């Protein structure tokens, strides 16, 4: 994934994150779907550099499981 505003990379864990404000846009679903997924525990929110984010790995898993329909 190309580095754009709202993306973060943790070199220690080799994990990439997307800011919560951009998740719905990146996945291509309404924000309410993302809100529901966070509420029911399907997506875990983490704080990176003071910004609430979701791991890209978790987004792919969420999308593959049919959560992003």
PEGI-V669307 format. One record per residue. PSI is psi in whole degrees, 0 to 359 (none if undefined). Layout:
((PSI) (PSI))
This chain:
((135) (141) (119) (166) (135) (6) (146) (153) (129) (110) (331) (317) (355) (41) (139) (144) (153) (136) (141) (327) (343) (354) (311) (320) (317) (317) (331) (35) (163) (151) (331) (328) (319) (318) (316) (318) (322) (318) (321) (3) (5) (329) (132) (128) (132) (155) (125) (121) (38) (7) (134) (128) (167) (137) (140) (323) (317) (325) (317) (317) (316) (316) (318) (328) (0) (9) (335) (57) (none))
